Amino acid sequence: MKRVITYGTFDLLHYGHINLLRRAKAQGDYLVAALSTDEFNEREKGKRTYFPYERRKQLLEAIRYVDLVIPEDSWDQKVTDCEKYQVDTLVMGDDWEGRFDFLEDRGVDVVYVPRTPEVSTTQIKRDLFSESRLPQGQAS
């Protein structure tokens, strides 16, 4: 069985996330999704999520491509996760290109997949915030 892992916050789940998970699952037989905890997001990424960890976890567990959801608590856990879950391939969006190539020295294939260009959680939050500030009836 070929095992694959990917990492993310997966907040305000959208079709870009689904594309990533589908592409990741296509790389193997079993997909582990490492989900950033609320504390990790605030402490290390400097952002707050709309949905708390447990809700985001429920959403990921309901997606057919995902076999297991684990917490992501630190940047450094990738090495231990790959060992613990016997991972063959790490899949990340191409905005992380080159950042995890060091795992190849540990026998893990690293695949960077293109992001879905027209959607991002950050952009959705920006759009919703700007539309909520418009007078009623002017939001698109």
C-alpha positions in Angstrom: 0.0 0.0 0.0 1.4 3.4 -1.0 0.8 6.0 1.7 0.6 9.8 1.0 0.5 12.7 3.4 -0.5 16.4 2.9 -0.7 19.3 5.3 -3.0 22.3 5.6 -5.3 24.5 7.6 -8.3 23.6 5.4 -10.4 26.5 6.8 -13.6 27.5 4.9 -13.2 24.3 2.9 -13.5 25.0 -0.9 -13.0 23.3 -4.2 -9.3 24.3 -4.2 -8.9 22.1 -1.1 -10.8 19.3 -2.7 -8.5 19.5 -5.8 -5.5 19.2 -3.6 -6.9 16.2 -1.7 -8.0 14.5 -4.9 -4.5 15.0 -6.5 -2.8 13.8 -3.3 -5.0 10.7 -3.1 -4.1 10.0 -6.8 -0.5 9.6 -5.7 -1.2 6.5 -3.7 -3.7 4.3 -1.8 -4.0 5.8 1.6 -4.1 9.6 2.3 -3.2 11.1 5.7 -4.3 14.8 6.0 -2.3 16.6 8.7 -4.6 19.4 9.9 -3.1 22.5 11.5 -4.4 23.0 15.0 -5.8 26.3 16.1 -2.8 26.9 18.4 -0.3 26.2 15.6 -2.2 28.5 13.2 -2.2 31.4 15.7 1.4 30.8 17.1 3.3 30.0 14.0 1.2 31.2 11.0 -0.2 34.3 12.6 -3.7 33.6 11.6 -7.0 32.6 13.1 -9.4 30.2 11.6 -13.1 30.7 11.1 -13.9 27.1 12.1 -12.2 25.5 15.1 -10.0 22.4 14.7 -12.6 19.9 15.6 -15.1 21.3 12.9 -12.4 21.4 10.3 -11.4 17.8 11.2 -15.1 16.7 10.8 -15.2 18.2 7.3 -12.0 16.5 6.2 -13.1 13.1 7.6 -16.2 13.4 5.5 -14.2 13.7 2.2 -13.8 10.4 0.4 -10.2 11.0 -0.6 -9.1 11.3 3.1 -8.4 8.1 5.1 -7.0 9.6 8.3 -6.8 13.1 9.8 -4.0 13.9 12.3 -3.1 17.2 14.0 -0.3 19.4 12.8 1.3 21.1 15.8 4.6 22.2 14.5 6.6 22.8 11.3 9.1 20.1 12.3 6.8 17.2 12.6 6.9 16.2 8.9 9.9 13.9 9.5 8.4 12.1 12.4 4.9 11.9 10.6 6.5 10.3 7.6 8.2 7.7 9.8 5.2 7.1 12.0 2.7 6.7 9.2 5.2 4.9 6.8 4.6 7.7 4.2 5.9 7.1 0.7 4.9 10.5 -0.8 4.3 14.1 0.6 2.0 16.2 -1.6 1.9 20.0 -1.1 0.7 22.9 -3.2 3.3 24.4 -5.5 3.5 27.6 -3.3 5.7 25.4 -1.1 8.0 24.4 -4.0 11.4 23.2 -2.7 10.6 23.6 1.0 10.3 19.9 1.8 12.8 18.4 -0.7 14.9 17.3 2.3 12.4 14.5 2.9 13.7 12.9 -0.3 16.9 12.1 1.6 14.7 10.0 3.9 13.1 8.0 1.1 9.9 10.1 0.8 8.9 11.3 -2.7 7.9 15.0 -2.6 5.3 16.2 -5.1 4.2 19.8 -5.5 0.9 20.2 -7.3 -0.4 23.4 -8.9 -2.8 25.4 -6.7 -6.3 26.1 -8.0 -5.5 29.7 -9.1 -8.9 31.4 -8.8 -9.6 30.4 -5.2 -8.0 30.7 -1.8 -9.3 31.0 1.8 -7.5 34.3 2.2 -9.2 35.7 -0.8 -12.6 34.4 0.3 -12.1 36.1 3.7 -11.0 39.4 2.0 -14.0 39.3 -0.4 -16.5 38.5 2.4 -15.1 41.3 4.6 -15.2 43.9 1.8 -18.7 42.9 0.8 -20.0 43.0 4.3 -18.8 46.7 4.5 -20.9 47.7 1.5 -24.3 49.3 2.0 -27.1 46.7 1.8 -28.1 45.8 -1.8 -24.6 46.6 -3.3 -22.9 43.3 -2.5 -22.5 41.1 -5.5 
